């Protein structure tokens, strides 16, 4: 049974802020790489930039349950691919691709975090009155709703892993000449 009290509320808000900051860092890294590539002269080809955010792999030392089993479950959830969608990021994947210019489909960071230009509150699945003005991100919603992480586990997450991958395709194409 989930306890919806002021202490839990403060911890959820603090986690959401840490998550939001990590997402903003991911967004900014992808944007910076896209801008740097766009400024380079003489490069031809397609560059795909993919950034992914993951919950920290280390089990929190602040978590009140410090059993071997709890640590094993955390490792299974965050490292073993228990949820195949989590392998793609939590889900906080940010992708930019250059064909002529970079685009990731979002106008700004809030458009990505809240799936709209204004700050929203993705509190579905929680007590709506208790969580009405928390401004929970869409990433939080996905972690809690689709990936099955409990509030009790999420509130103790302090660290996040950001991974950015670059894929460059500079294929050379030769005209096909047919000799008859």
N, C-alpha and C positions, 0 to 999 in steps of 0.2 A: 504494500500500500504506500503510495507516494504521499509524503507530508508536504503540504503547501503552506509553509509559514514564512515569516519575514526573513529568517536566516537563510532558508533555501532560496528565496527570491533574490536576495543579495548575491548569493553564490552563482545563481544562473545568470544574472545580469553581468557579473564579473567575467564568467566564462564567455558569454556572448561577446563581450568587449575584446577579450583576448583573441577569440576566433575572428572577429571583424578586423582587428589589427593585422592578424596573420593573412587574412584574405586580401586586405589592402596592400600588404607587402608583396604578395604574389601578383596582384594586378599591376602594381607599379614596376615590378621586375620585368614582366612581359612587355609592358608599354615601353620601358626604357630600351630593351633589346630591339624592339620593333623600330623605335626612333633612330637608334644607332645604325641599324642596317639601312634604313631609308636614307641616311646621310652619306653612306659610303658611295663613292663614285667608281664606275667601271665594273661593278658586279652585276652579273646577269644570272638569272635563275630564280627559283622559287625557294623561299625560306618559310618553314613552318616552325612556330614557337609554341610549345605546349608547356604550361605550368600546372603543377598539381600540388595540392595541399593534403597533408596527412596529419592525423593526431600523433603526438609524440609516442615513440615506441616504448619508452620507459614507463613502467607502472609508477604512479605518483606515490612518493613517500608520505604525502599528506593524507592519502586515502585512509580512512579509519579501519578498513579491512586489509590486513597485511598477511594474508595466508598464501601459501604456495599455490593453492588452487585459484585464488583470485588473480594472482600474477600470471598464471598459465592461461586463464581465460582472456585476460587483456592481451597477451601475446598472440593468442589465436585470433582475436578480433582485429588486431592492428597489423599483423605481420604474415599470417598464414593464408590470407586470401579466403577467409571464412565466408565473407560476402564478396562475390566476384565484382560487384559494382564498386566496392571500396578500393579495389586495385586501381581504379581510374582517378582516385582522389576522393575526398570525403564529403560528398562530391562537390569539389570546388575547382574544377578544371577550367583553366583559362587558355584559350587557343587564339593565336593570331597567325594569319597567313598572308604572304605577299605574292600576288601575281603582278599587279601593277602598283598597288599600294596596300598597306596593312589594314586589316579589318578583323575585328573579333565579334562584331555584331552588337556591342553595347555602347551606349552614348557616354556613360561614365561609370564609376565604381558602384554607385547606388543602383544603377540599372542592373548591374550584375548581382549585387548582394541581395536585392529585394525584388528582382525581376520587374522593375519599374523605376522611373526616375525619382519617385518620392520614397522616403523611408517608410517601410511598411512594418507589419508585425506578423511574422510567421509563427503564430502560437497555436496552431491547430493541434489537437491532441493533448493539450494542457488545459488546466482549469482556466477558462477564458476570462473570468473576472480577476483572478489572481495574477494573470500574465498580460492583462490588457494593454499596458503601456511599456512593455519591455523592449520593443523594437528588435525582436529576434530576427536574425537573417534567414534567408532561404537555405543556406548551408546548415545552420543549426537545425532547422526543420527536417532536412534530409537525414542528418545524423540521428536525430531522435525518432523520427517517424519510420523511415525506410530501412535504416541500417540497424535499428534496434539498440543503439547505445542508450543506457538509462541516464536520467538526470543525475543520479547518484554517482555515476562514473564520469560523466562529462564535466561536472563542476570541479573536479580535481585535476583536470588536464591543464598543465602549465605550458607545455611545449608543443610546437608544431614543426613538421618537416615540410620544407618547400623544395620541390624538384622542378627544374626547368630543363626541358630538352629542346634542342635545335636540330632540325632536319633540313639539309640544304640539297636541292636538286638542281644541278647545272648540266642537264642533258645536252649533248651536242647532236644536232640533227643535220644530216646531209641530204641534199636533194636526191631523189631517186632518178637515175637516168637510165632509160631503156635504149639499148642499142639494137637496132633491127638489122 
